[in-house]
Amino acid sequence: MPSGFTTLTERIYHVTEQDQITSPLARQLLHMACHAENIATLVDARRQNGVVLDRWWWSTVAYGWYGGSLAESGISEAVFFEMIDAIWSGQPADIVFLFATPYERDELNRGSVREGYARLVERHGPITVEVPRGTPEETTDFLMSRLGDFGLVE
C-alpha cells in the first residue's frame, strides 16, 4: 500500500511523504485514514488470492509511536492501538517478515524506530520472522522457505 489504491489515498500519501506536517498526530491520522480507506480492497484481495504487505500496520507504530514523538502529542498508547485495531482487527497477519537491517536511504529507520519494531516482535513473536541480511537471491530463498514453513506456499 505504498501509494494507496484510490485517487484519495494516493493524494494523502503524497501529502504525508512530500509536504511539511508539523503535527505527529496529524501525520499518523492521515496515514491511518489511508489504511481505513484501503482495507476493503485488501479484504477482497485476500479472499481471492493472498496479500503481501510491507510491514502490515507495524510501520505506523514503529515510525509514528516510537520514532515520531506521537506520545508527546497527548494521545495515549492505548488509544493509538485502539485506532489501529479498529482498522485492522479483521485482518490478522499470517506471517510478518521483519527486515532488521535498515534500508540505507531510510534515515528515519534508526534507534527508536528499531526499538519499536523490537517491541512489536515481543508482542507478536509467533508470527514474526526476522530476515537476515543477504543478497537478493538469498533473501528470496529465505522468504520462500519461511512461507513454506507456515504453509502459505507449496
Buried (B, 14 or more C-beta within 10 A) or exposed (E): BEEBBEEEBBEBBEBBEEEEBEEBBEBBEBBBBBBEBBBEBBEEBEEEEEBEBEBBBBBBBBBBBBBBEBBEBEBEEEEBBEBBEEBBEEBEBEBBBBBEEBEEEEEEBEEBBBEBBBBBBEEBEEBBBEBEEEEEEEBEEBBEEBBEEEEEEE
